[in-house]
Amino acid sequence: MTDSFAELPEGPKICYREDGPADGVPLVLIAGLGLDLTSWPQRMIDGFTGRGFRVLRFDNRDAGRSDRVKAPNPGKLRQLLAKPLPGAYDLGDMAADTVGLLDHLGIDTAHLVGMSMGGMIAQTVAARNPERVLSLTSIFSTTGHRRVGQPARSTLLRMARRPARTVEESVTGHLAMMGHLGSARYPLDKDVESAWATGLWERAGGRRARSGIARQIGAIQASGDRTAELRRITCPTLVVHGDTDRMVHLSGGRATADAVRGARFVEIAGMGHHIAPDLVDRLVELTAELALEPTGEHR
């Protein structure tokens, strides 16, 4: 549970943690918009390490304890119109951070698992660095095409609300958003979510915790439609999506699977935009099936 830091030669300082056997096959977890490395359920990490994986998770730039980019935030109007600021970083830069961290740790190849924006980053790594990726699992993510994977209007309205100014506001706001993004079939654990939101606030230094979300949104928008690039992915690929997702519409997952040759698409009825406790074991099993040979040996 110890945070470590990597000074990337051509990028920000990245905070990361490692779990599992040091000689295990690396499996990298890439978090979503505004989330940090603690957003991955501990039970999920334990599921992967219990199967022998060396699990690497990290804070994306502009999140958690990783560096904040010294650049202005795009305003609400720019975000609404999907017009990022000139010179804004994009998903390619965030993918380069991922590869840079692998280089820092001397990891040549790894399995990638990304959720939401993290899925977009993982897709980009797999498309641009095929020799580094053993498999790709993309969870409730999308291609960047404007006609698929769009948030519900109710979700956009919630995202436009004033940022929290205290830890209490942050916890209350997080629970409200997760209540909106979750589902009745796969309920969230409010105690776990409250503890996570408190920890996020404290790890990142209070109001700084959410200061980079607008720039991360800008990175997604600056990357545009990545469908053509996704066709370059050659590794075994799994795409998982829920049919009640209000943040990334189900069409985004379907479009991702259609773009990646040979991808397996798993639609989970009743799943929202949240890795709920009752979904963890299934997601671990699906990913492990992709990453393991029938004999049980790692690829």
N, C-alpha and C positions, 0 to 999 in steps of 0.2 A: 504493500500500500504506500510505498515511498515514491514521491515525485522525483524524476530526474530531468535533466535539461540537455538539449542538443543545440549548439550554436551552428546553424547551417551556413555554409560558405556564401551562398547566394540567396539568403532568405532570413526569416525571423528566428528568434530563439523559440524552440518548441519544447513544451513540457510533455513528458511521457511516463508511462509505467509499464512494467513487464510482469507477467505472471506465468506460472507453469515451469516445466523443465527447461533448463538452459539449452539442452540438446534437442528439444522438440522442434518439429517443423513450424516455422513462424506463421501465425494467423493474425492479421491486422484488423482492428476494429476502428472504423472512421465515423465519427459522430456527426450529427445533423446540425441544422441552423441554430446558432446560439447555445448549443449544448457543449458540455465538456466531457472529459474522459470518464468521469464518474456517472455519466448518464446510462452507460451500459449496465444492465442488472448484474449484480454479483453472481446470481445463480447461473446466468449465461456464461460468465467468465469461468466459473467452476465447471460448467458442463464441457467447455472446450479444453480446459487444462486437464480435466479428468480423462479426456480422450488422448492426452499426450501432446497437445499443441502448446507451443510457446506463444502466449497471447501478448500482443503489443497494442496498446491503446494510447491515444495522445489527444491533447487539446489542439484543435485547429488554430491557425493564426486568428487573432481577434476573438479568442475565447479562452476561458479558464485561466491558466497561469502562463500561457504562451504570450509572445509579444503582441501588443496592439500596433497596428500599422499606423504610421504617422501620416494620416491623410484625412481630409474632411469627410463627414458622413453625407451621403446623398439625401436631399430633402424628401418629404413625403410625396410631393408632386412628381419628382423624378422617379421614385419607386413605383408610383401608380402608373406612370407612363412608360415604365421599363426603359428609362434613359439614364444609364450609369454615368458618373462623372468621368470626364476625360482622364485617361491614365489610371483608371481603377484596375485593381488586380482582378483576375478571373479564376475560373475553376482550374485552368491549366497551371496557374501559379500555386494553387493549393495542392494540386496533384504533385507538382515539383517538390513541395514541402514534404509530402509523403515519401517520395523516392529519396529525398535528401536525408530523411530520418533513417530509412533502411540502409543507406550508404554509411551513415554515422555509426550504425550498429553492426556493420559488416554483414548485413543480410542480403544475399543475392536474389532469392526468390521467396515469395510468400503468398498465402491465400489472403484475399481481401474480402472484408464484409463491411458494407456501408449502409447506413440508414438515412433516408431523405437526402439532404444535401451531401451527406457522406457517401451515399450511393452514387451521386453524380461525380464526386471526386474519385471514387474507386473505379467507376466506368472510364474516366479520363486516363487514369494510370494504366488500366488494362489496354486501352486503345493506343496509347502513345509509348508504352513500355512493355510490349507483350512478353519480352524475354524475362521480365521480373515477376510475372503474375502466374501463379499455379491454378487458381480458380477465382471466380468473382461471384459474390452473393450480394445482390442489390435489393434492399428492403424498402418498400414504399417510396420509390424514387421515380424519376421521369427523364425525358430526353431533352427538355428545353424547348420543344415545339410549342408555340403559343396556343395551339388548338387542343392540346392534351395535358392532363395532369394539373389543371389549374385549381387553385384553392376556391372553396365556397365563398360566396360574398359575406356570409356571417363570420367566416374565419378572418377575412381581410379586415372587417370592421374591428374585430377583437385585436388584431395585430397593430392597428392604427392608434390604439389607446396610449395614453401617456405612460412612459416607463416608470417602473417602481422607484421610489425614493428611499424606502426603508426595507429592511429584511422582511418585516411583517407584510408590507405591500407586495413584495416579491413572492412570498409563499402563497398569499391569497390569490394573486394573479395567476401563478402557475397552476394552482389547483383548479381555478376556474377554466383556464385554457385546456388543461388535460381532461377535465370533465366534458368539455366541448369536443375534443379530438378523440377521446376514448370511445368505448362502446359498452352497452349493457351486457352483451354476451361475454366480453372479456374486461371486467372492471379493473380499475386501477387500485392500488393499495395506497390510501391517502397518507398513512403514516410514513411509508417509504418515500412518496413524492414530496411530502413536507420536509423530510430530512434532506432529500436531494436538493431542493430549492434553497434551503438554508445553507447547505454546504457549498453550493455554487456561488452564492453571494459572498461567503467568507473566503473561499479559495481565490476568487478573482478580485477581492478588495472592495466589496460593497457595490456602489453604483457603477463601477467599472465593469461589472459582470456582464452587463447587457450593452456596453458601449460600442461593440463592433458588429452588432447584428445587421445594421443598415449597410455596412460595407460588405458583409457576406451576401446579403441580398443582391447588392450591386454586382458581386462576382458571378452569381448565377445569371443575372440579366446580361452582363457583358459577354457571357459565353454563348448566348443565343441558342439556336437549334443545333444540337449535337448529333442528330440522327445519322448523318453520313459518317461521322467519326465512329459511332458505335458499331458500324458495320465492319470496322477494322479489328474488332475484338475477336480473338481466336481461342481464348482459354475456355474451359468448361464454365458455363454461366447459369446461375439460378436467379430468377426474378420472383420476389414475393410481394404480394399486395393484398390489401383488404378491400372489401366491397362497400365499406362505410367510411372511407377515408375522406375527411373534410379539408385536409391540408393539401394533399396531392391526390387528385381524382384517380380512380382506378384506371382510367384511360392512359395515364402516364406509365403505369406498370406494363400494361398490354403493349404500348408502343415501344417500350424498352426491349421487351422480349422479342417483338417482331423485328427490331433492328439488329439484334445480335444473333448471328447465325448459330442454330443449334441450341439456343437458350431454352431452358425449362421454365415454364411459367406456372406458379402456384398461386391461385386465388383463394384467400381464406375468408369464408363467410363470417360476417360479424366483426371482423378486425378493423379497427380504426387506424389513426396515425400515432400508434403508441405500442411499445413492446410491453404488454401487460403480463403479469405473473403467470397466468394460465397459458400463455403463448411461448414462453421461453423454451421449454423442453422441445416443442415441435420445431422451433427455429434452429435450435442447436442440432437436432437430428437431421433436418433438411440440409443444413450446411455441411455437417460431417459426412453425409452420404455423398455429397458432391466432391468433397475433398479427399475422400478415402477410396482406395481401390477395393473391389469386392473381397479381396483376401484380407482386408483390414490394414494393409500397409499404406502409409502416406504416399501421395503422389510425389 
